[in-house]
Amino acid sequence: MTPGDFTAATVTEPRSSRSLKHVVSVAALVSSAVLAACSSIFGQDLDGRYDLVAAAVEVVFLDVGQGDAVVVRSPEGQTALIDAGPGVDLSAALNQLGIEQFDLVVATHPHADHIGGMWQVLQSVPVRFYMDNGQPHTTTTYLTVMQVLRSRPEITYLEAVPRTLQLGSVSIEVLPLPPRASSNLNNHSVGLVVRHGEFKAFLSGDSEQPELQYFLQAGVVPDVTLLKAPHHGSDDAVSEPFLAAARPEVVVISVGFGNSYGHPSPSALFTYPRYANEVFRTDQHGQVTVSGYEDGTYKVTLGATVVAQGRARPSEPGIPLPAGAPVTRPQPVGTGIAISVFADAPGNDNQNANGEYAMLSNDSDRALDISGWTLCDAARHCFTFPSGSRVPSEGMVIIYTGRGVSDRARFFMGSGAAVWNNDGDTATLYDRTGQAVASHAY
């Protein structure tokens, strides 16, 4: 492919102090040579209709541990890489996928778990365009990526400003970024919507609730088929208004096994299945491939096995947690309240007291006042809820074992050591009169 194969528009240098001397003249990655060959690549039959089996966009979530690396491949074979993981070597995974070059590489933001492996990709694989949010960082990881980019003048730099890029028949919409109101790099992550006909995927790095709210207010959150869980399923990135707008059918959480952050959070494990048909985790399922078709249908593949497919959304929320999720969820007792316990904290339980938690969920149609109620384990380690505590209708509250500041949705028992027994325990909730209203043995 030559630069003449692409449509042109002016793109300016990033507004930052770094000296990337690439003033470019491209806004789209459409190759006329590839598009001219679409009929053979798409596999059109004699009456001109597309063979949907051959016309899927693939969104591949690489298993990189605690980080993000997502490959997008169009039906025509053009490829994009969104983030490059925390520094693991991606060459084996890319070779397995048959990827020999990238038409577009995106760094959503300059944290090491997203760009740690970027310099290796830029050095070892031909790359045509590189995009980031234009926000510099002082880390060695970031500076190394910049050094490699300066040594590769054939790579054209694009800043993440609102535009639509074409990757063959697949469009990648770059969303507007919020103003840099703070030093929080997560909330300046590049947001992308990948579209292939009726199939849409939403990818936004480590966006937390403020950036997700910004996307909502900007009116750029479509009804999507696939959502990459923002910020690895962290509690600060679970937004029900955002999920209500996006209405994903599949959520994929890119996360490392036993990570020290406690990702994915209990609120993510509770909330995502209420909106999506399927929830997958790279720490449990490994590499996850979602194939999306022009008519909006999709399939999810783990290895060579198709484990899910569909298109229609459920008529109402309430999908069960995915197999292997660590939180057990019994049926509610009497009041509509149910207790769940995650006893096995990552690492040493006694050194990570907030890695274990209990959760109260309310399946009723009204909020429940639990002021003065008490939650205890079998050994009578108890926590009493302060005045004004409520479990919202069809919502939940989390009770962490360790210390912290409560905010009415998250409570802290204040213990300096683990409370819930990994080998089995009983959680009991008592009302203000001492009457047991819910119990959960595991």
C-alpha positions as CSV (number, residue, x, y, z in Angstrom):
1,M,0.0,0.0,0.0
2,T,1.2,3.5,-0.7
3,P,0.2,6.9,0.9
4,G,-1.8,7.6,-2.3
5,D,-4.2,4.8,-1.4
6,F,-5.6,6.9,1.5
7,T,-8.0,9.8,1.6
8,A,-6.4,12.9,3.2
9,A,-7.3,15.6,5.7
10,T,-5.1,17.9,7.8
11,V,-4.1,16.7,11.2
12,T,-2.0,18.8,13.6
13,E,0.9,18.0,15.9
14,P,-0.1,17.1,19.5
15,R,-0.4,19.9,22.0
16,S,2.4,18.7,24.2
17,S,6.1,19.4,24.9
18,R,7.4,16.3,23.2
19,S,9.2,16.8,19.8
20,L,7.4,14.3,17.5
21,K,8.1,16.0,14.2
22,H,5.2,14.4,12.3
23,V,2.7,16.9,10.9
24,V,0.6,14.6,9.0
25,S,-2.0,14.7,6.2
26,V,-4.3,11.7,6.9
27,A,-7.5,11.1,8.7
28,A,-8.7,7.8,7.3
29,L,-7.2,4.4,6.9
30,V,-9.2,3.3,3.9
31,S,-7.2,1.5,1.3
32,S,-8.7,1.7,-2.2
33,A,-6.6,-1.3,-3.3
34,V,-8.1,-3.3,-0.5
35,L,-11.6,-2.1,-1.1
36,A,-11.3,-2.9,-4.8
37,A,-10.7,-6.5,-3.7
38,C,-13.6,-6.6,-1.3
39,S,-15.7,-9.1,-3.3
40,S,-13.2,-11.8,-3.1
41,I,-12.3,-11.2,0.6
42,F,-15.9,-10.9,1.7
43,G,-16.7,-14.1,-0.2
44,Q,-19.7,-12.8,-2.2
45,D,-21.8,-15.5,-3.7
46,L,-23.2,-15.4,-7.2
47,D,-26.1,-13.2,-6.4
48,G,-23.9,-10.6,-4.7
49,R,-24.8,-11.3,-1.1
50,Y,-22.0,-11.3,1.5
51,D,-21.0,-14.6,3.2
52,L,-21.3,-13.5,6.8
53,V,-18.9,-16.2,8.0
54,A,-16.2,-14.5,6.0
55,A,-17.3,-10.9,6.7
56,A,-16.8,-10.6,10.5
57,V,-14.7,-8.0,12.3
58,E,-12.7,-9.7,15.0
59,V,-12.1,-8.0,18.4
60,V,-9.4,-10.0,20.2
61,F,-8.7,-9.4,23.9
62,L,-5.2,-10.7,24.5
63,D,-4.4,-12.3,27.8
64,V,-1.7,-10.0,29.0
65,G,-2.2,-10.2,32.8
66,Q,-3.1,-7.0,34.6
67,G,-3.4,-4.7,31.6
68,D,-5.0,-4.1,28.2
69,A,-4.2,-5.2,24.7
70,V,-6.9,-5.5,22.1
71,V,-6.5,-6.4,18.4
72,V,-9.2,-5.3,15.9
73,R,-9.1,-7.0,12.5
74,S,-11.4,-6.1,9.6
75,P,-12.9,-8.6,7.2
76,E,-10.4,-7.4,4.6
77,G,-7.5,-8.2,7.0
78,Q,-6.5,-4.7,8.1
79,T,-5.5,-4.5,11.7
80,A,-5.4,-2.2,14.7
81,L,-3.9,-2.6,18.2
82,I,-5.4,-0.8,21.1
83,D,-2.9,-0.7,23.9
84,A,-0.1,-3.2,24.3
85,G,-0.2,-4.6,27.8
86,P,2.1,-4.2,30.9
87,G,5.3,-5.3,29.2
88,V,4.7,-8.9,28.3
89,D,6.0,-10.0,24.9
90,L,3.1,-10.0,22.4
91,S,5.0,-11.6,19.6
92,A,3.7,-15.1,20.2
93,A,0.1,-14.0,20.4
94,L,0.5,-11.8,17.3
95,N,2.2,-14.7,15.4
96,Q,-0.7,-17.0,16.4
97,L,-3.1,-14.5,14.9
98,G,-1.1,-14.2,11.8
99,I,-0.5,-10.5,12.2
100,E,2.5,-9.2,10.4
101,Q,1.8,-5.4,10.5
102,F,-0.6,-2.9,12.1
103,D,-2.4,-0.2,10.1
104,L,-3.2,1.6,13.3
105,V,-1.8,1.4,16.9
106,V,-3.5,3.3,19.7
107,A,-2.3,4.1,23.2
108,T,-5.4,5.0,25.2
109,H,-3.3,6.7,27.9
110,P,0.3,6.5,29.1
111,H,0.0,4.1,32.0
112,A,2.5,1.2,32.0
113,D,-0.2,-1.5,32.0
114,H,-1.4,-0.1,28.7
115,I,1.9,0.9,27.0
116,G,4.4,-1.4,28.7
117,G,4.7,-3.6,25.6
118,M,4.3,-0.8,23.1
119,W,8.0,-0.1,22.3
120,Q,8.5,-3.8,21.4
121,V,5.5,-3.7,19.0
122,L,6.7,-0.5,17.4
123,Q,10.2,-2.0,17.0
124,S,9.2,-5.4,15.7
125,V,6.1,-4.9,13.6
126,P,5.6,-2.5,10.7
127,V,3.1,0.2,11.9
128,R,1.5,2.8,9.6
129,F,-0.2,5.1,12.1
130,Y,0.2,5.7,15.9
131,M,-2.4,7.6,18.0
132,D,-2.4,8.7,21.6
133,N,-4.2,11.3,23.6
134,G,-1.4,13.9,23.3
135,Q,-0.8,13.9,27.1
136,P,2.9,13.4,28.0
137,H,4.1,11.4,31.0
138,T,7.4,11.3,32.8
139,T,7.8,7.6,33.3
140,T,10.6,5.6,31.7
141,T,8.0,3.4,30.0
142,Y,6.5,6.4,28.2
143,L,9.8,8.0,27.3
144,T,11.0,4.7,25.8
145,V,7.9,4.6,23.6
146,M,8.5,8.2,22.5
147,Q,12.2,7.4,21.7
148,V,11.2,4.4,19.5
149,L,8.6,6.6,17.7
150,R,11.3,9.2,17.0
151,S,13.5,6.5,15.5
152,R,10.7,5.3,13.2
153,P,9.9,8.3,10.9
154,E,7.8,6.1,8.7
155,I,5.2,5.9,11.4
156,T,2.6,8.7,11.1
157,Y,1.4,10.3,14.3
158,L,-2.2,11.0,14.9
159,E,-3.6,12.8,18.0
160,A,-6.9,11.5,19.3
161,V,-9.3,14.2,18.2
162,P,-12.9,13.5,17.1
163,R,-12.8,11.8,13.7
164,T,-13.8,8.6,12.0
165,L,-11.0,6.3,10.7
166,Q,-11.7,3.5,8.2
167,L,-10.1,0.1,8.7
168,G,-11.4,-1.5,5.5
169,S,-15.1,-1.9,5.9
170,V,-14.8,-1.3,9.6
171,S,-15.0,2.3,11.0
172,I,-13.3,3.4,14.2
173,E,-14.9,6.5,15.7
174,V,-12.6,8.5,17.9
175,L,-14.6,10.1,20.7
176,P,-14.1,13.7,22.0
177,L,-11.8,13.8,25.1
178,P,-12.8,15.7,28.2
179,P,-10.8,18.7,29.2
180,R,-7.7,18.0,31.3
181,A,-9.2,19.2,34.5
182,S,-6.9,17.0,36.7
183,S,-3.8,14.9,36.6
184,N,-5.9,11.7,36.5
185,L,-4.7,10.0,33.3
186,N,-7.4,7.4,33.4
187,N,-10.1,10.1,32.7
188,H,-8.3,11.2,29.6
189,S,-8.3,7.8,28.0
190,V,-8.9,7.6,24.3
191,G,-12.5,6.4,23.6
192,L,-13.2,4.4,20.5
193,V,-16.4,3.0,18.9
194,V,-15.7,0.2,16.5
195,R,-18.5,-0.2,13.9
196,H,-19.2,-3.0,11.4
197,G,-22.7,-2.6,10.1
198,E,-25.0,-3.2,13.0
199,F,-22.2,-4.5,15.2
200,K,-20.6,-1.9,17.6
201,A,-17.9,-2.2,20.2
202,F,-17.0,0.4,22.9
203,L,-13.4,0.6,24.0
204,S,-12.2,3.3,26.4
205,G,-9.0,2.2,28.2
206,D,-9.2,3.1,31.9
207,S,-12.1,5.5,31.8
208,E,-13.6,6.1,35.2
209,Q,-17.0,7.5,36.0
210,P,-16.2,11.1,35.3
211,E,-15.1,10.4,31.7
212,L,-18.0,7.9,31.1
213,Q,-20.3,10.7,32.3
214,Y,-18.6,13.1,29.9
215,F,-19.2,10.6,27.0
216,L,-22.9,10.4,28.0
217,Q,-23.3,14.2,28.1
218,A,-21.6,14.5,24.7
219,G,-24.1,12.1,23.3
220,V,-21.5,9.7,21.9
221,V,-22.5,6.5,23.7
222,P,-24.3,4.3,21.2
223,D,-26.2,1.0,21.9
224,V,-23.4,-1.4,21.5
225,T,-22.9,-5.2,21.2
226,L,-19.5,-5.4,23.0
227,L,-18.1,-3.4,25.8
228,K,-14.5,-3.6,27.1
229,A,-15.0,-3.1,30.8
230,P,-13.4,0.3,31.6
231,H,-10.5,0.3,34.0
232,H,-10.3,-3.5,34.3
233,G,-13.7,-3.7,36.1
234,S,-12.6,-1.3,38.9
235,D,-15.3,0.0,41.2
236,D,-14.6,3.6,40.1
237,A,-15.5,2.7,36.5
238,V,-18.9,1.0,37.1
239,S,-21.6,3.5,35.9
240,E,-25.2,2.3,35.6
241,P,-26.3,5.4,33.6
242,F,-23.5,4.6,31.1
243,L,-24.5,0.9,31.0
244,A,-28.1,1.8,30.5
245,A,-27.2,3.8,27.4
246,A,-24.6,1.3,26.0
247,R,-26.7,-1.8,26.7
248,P,-23.9,-4.2,25.9
249,E,-24.6,-7.8,25.1
250,V,-21.1,-8.9,25.9
251,V,-18.7,-7.4,28.4
252,V,-15.0,-8.5,28.5
253,I,-12.9,-7.6,31.5
254,S,-9.2,-7.5,30.8
255,V,-7.6,-8.3,34.2
256,G,-4.7,-10.2,35.8
257,F,-5.2,-13.3,38.0
258,G,-4.7,-12.4,41.7
259,N,-3.9,-8.8,41.0
260,S,-3.2,-6.6,44.0
261,Y,-6.0,-4.1,43.0
262,G,-8.9,-6.4,43.7
263,H,-10.0,-6.1,40.0
264,P,-12.7,-6.8,39.0
265,S,-14.6,-5.2,41.9
266,P,-17.6,-6.7,43.5
267,S,-19.7,-3.9,42.1
268,A,-18.6,-4.8,38.6
269,L,-19.3,-8.5,39.1
270,F,-22.8,-7.6,40.4
271,T,-23.6,-4.9,37.9
272,Y,-22.3,-6.1,34.5
273,P,-24.4,-9.3,34.4
274,R,-27.5,-7.2,35.0
275,Y,-27.0,-5.5,31.6
276,A,-25.1,-8.0,29.5
277,N,-25.9,-11.5,28.3
278,E,-22.3,-12.6,28.7
279,V,-19.4,-11.5,30.9
280,F,-15.9,-12.8,30.2
281,R,-12.6,-12.3,32.1
282,T,-9.1,-12.8,30.7
283,D,-7.9,-14.0,34.1
284,Q,-10.4,-16.9,33.9
285,H,-11.0,-17.4,30.2
286,G,-7.7,-16.4,28.7
287,Q,-7.8,-14.8,25.3
288,V,-11.3,-13.8,24.2
289,T,-12.3,-13.3,20.6
290,V,-15.6,-11.6,19.7
291,S,-16.6,-11.8,16.0
292,G,-19.1,-9.2,14.9
293,Y,-21.2,-9.4,11.7
294,E,-22.8,-6.7,9.6
295,D,-26.3,-7.8,10.7
296,G,-25.5,-7.3,14.4
297,T,-25.0,-10.9,15.3
298,Y,-21.9,-12.0,17.2
299,K,-20.0,-15.0,18.5
300,V,-17.5,-15.4,21.3
301,T,-14.6,-17.8,20.9
302,L,-12.3,-19.1,23.5
303,G,-9.5,-20.9,21.8
304,A,-11.2,-22.9,19.0
305,T,-14.5,-23.2,20.9
306,V,-17.5,-21.0,20.2
307,V,-18.9,-20.4,23.7
308,A,-21.6,-17.8,23.0
309,Q,-23.4,-16.3,20.1
310,G,-26.5,-14.2,19.6
311,R,-28.0,-10.8,18.9
312,A,-31.2,-10.2,20.8
313,R,-31.0,-8.7,24.2
314,P,-32.8,-10.1,27.2
315,S,-36.2,-8.5,28.0
316,E,-35.0,-7.5,31.4
317,P,-31.8,-7.6,33.6
318,G,-30.9,-10.3,35.9
319,I,-28.4,-12.5,34.1
320,P,-26.5,-14.8,36.4
321,L,-22.8,-14.3,37.1
322,P,-20.4,-16.0,34.7
323,A,-19.1,-19.4,35.6
324,G,-16.1,-19.2,37.9
325,A,-17.0,-15.8,39.3
326,P,-15.7,-15.7,43.0
327,V,-18.8,-14.2,44.6
328,T,-21.6,-16.6,45.6
329,R,-25.1,-15.3,45.4
330,P,-27.8,-17.1,47.4
331,Q,-31.5,-16.4,47.0
332,P,-32.9,-13.5,49.1
333,V,-34.6,-14.3,52.4
334,G,-37.9,-12.7,53.4
335,T,-37.0,-9.0,53.0
336,G,-35.6,-9.4,49.5
337,I,-32.1,-8.9,50.8
338,A,-29.4,-11.4,50.0
339,I,-25.8,-11.8,51.3
340,S,-22.8,-12.7,49.2
341,V,-19.3,-13.2,50.5
342,F,-15.9,-13.1,48.8
343,A,-13.6,-14.6,51.4
344,D,-10.4,-15.3,49.6
345,A,-8.6,-12.0,49.2
346,P,-5.7,-11.7,46.7
347,G,-2.4,-12.5,48.3
348,N,-2.2,-12.7,52.1
349,D,-5.7,-12.2,53.5
350,N,-4.5,-10.6,56.7
351,Q,-2.3,-8.1,54.8
352,N,-5.1,-7.3,52.4
353,A,-8.2,-6.9,54.6
354,N,-10.1,-4.9,52.0
355,G,-9.5,-7.7,49.4
356,E,-12.3,-9.6,51.1
357,Y,-15.8,-8.3,51.4
358,A,-19.4,-9.1,51.9
359,M,-22.2,-7.7,49.7
360,L,-25.9,-7.1,50.4
361,S,-28.1,-7.0,47.3
362,N,-31.7,-5.9,47.3
363,D,-34.0,-7.6,44.7
364,S,-37.1,-5.8,45.8
365,D,-38.8,-2.9,44.1
366,R,-38.1,-0.5,47.0
367,A,-35.1,0.7,49.0
368,L,-34.4,-1.0,52.3
369,D,-33.4,1.0,55.4
370,I,-30.7,-0.9,57.2
371,S,-29.8,1.7,59.8
372,G,-28.7,0.0,63.0
373,W,-28.7,-3.5,61.4
374,T,-25.7,-5.7,62.1
375,L,-23.8,-8.1,59.8
376,C,-21.8,-10.9,61.6
377,D,-19.7,-13.9,60.8
378,A,-20.0,-17.2,62.7
379,A,-17.3,-16.0,65.2
380,R,-19.4,-12.9,65.9
381,H,-17.1,-10.4,64.2
382,C,-19.8,-7.8,63.6
383,F,-20.4,-4.5,61.8
384,T,-23.3,-2.2,62.6
385,F,-24.6,0.0,59.8
386,P,-24.7,3.7,60.7
387,S,-27.9,5.9,60.6
388,G,-29.1,6.6,57.1
389,S,-27.8,3.4,55.6
390,R,-29.9,2.0,52.8
391,V,-29.7,-0.7,50.1
392,P,-31.3,0.8,47.0
393,S,-34.0,-1.0,45.0
394,E,-32.3,-3.6,42.7
395,G,-29.0,-2.4,44.0
396,M,-26.4,-3.4,46.5
397,V,-23.9,-2.2,49.1
398,I,-20.4,-3.6,49.8
399,I,-18.9,-4.2,53.2
400,Y,-15.1,-4.4,53.1
401,T,-13.3,-6.0,56.0
402,G,-10.5,-3.4,56.4
403,R,-10.4,0.3,57.1
404,G,-11.7,3.1,54.9
405,V,-14.2,6.0,54.7
406,S,-17.8,4.9,54.1
407,D,-19.8,6.6,51.4
408,R,-23.2,4.9,51.9
409,A,-22.5,2.5,49.0
410,R,-19.3,1.1,50.5
411,F,-18.8,0.4,54.2
412,F,-15.7,-0.7,56.1
413,M,-15.7,-3.0,59.2
414,G,-12.4,-1.4,60.4
415,S,-10.6,-4.7,61.0
416,G,-6.9,-5.0,60.7
417,A,-7.0,-8.6,59.7
418,A,-9.2,-11.0,57.7
419,V,-12.6,-11.9,59.1
420,W,-14.3,-14.3,56.6
421,N,-13.0,-17.8,56.8
422,N,-11.8,-19.1,53.4
423,D,-12.7,-22.7,54.3
424,G,-16.3,-21.9,55.1
425,D,-18.3,-19.4,57.2
426,T,-21.8,-18.1,57.9
427,A,-22.8,-14.5,57.3
428,T,-25.9,-13.4,59.1
429,L,-27.7,-10.0,58.9
430,Y,-29.7,-8.9,62.0
431,D,-32.2,-6.1,62.1
432,R,-32.4,-3.4,64.8
433,T,-34.3,-5.8,67.1
434,G,-31.7,-8.6,66.8
435,Q,-33.9,-10.7,64.5
436,A,-32.0,-12.6,61.8
437,V,-33.4,-11.4,58.4
438,A,-30.9,-13.1,56.1
439,S,-28.1,-15.7,56.3
440,H,-25.6,-17.2,53.9
441,A,-23.4,-20.2,54.7
442,Y,-20.6,-21.1,52.3
